[in-house]
């Protein structure tokens, strides 16, 4: 049997806490394709590695 990678998935609420944004912002990022996610039943799970990558990306200057 093949080895499964050691991936940890976070709930939308956990991602929102880590990123210090609202849950709605996390859903917007997922639906826009800026944050990869997997659908489990009626909820989404986001790979922890994707969240850590997103936190290290520079933020665009809107002003």
Buried (B, 14 or more C-beta within 10 A) or exposed (E): EEEEEEEEBBBBEBBBEBBEEEBEBBBEBBEEEEBBBEEEEEEBBBBBEBBEEBEEEEEEEEE
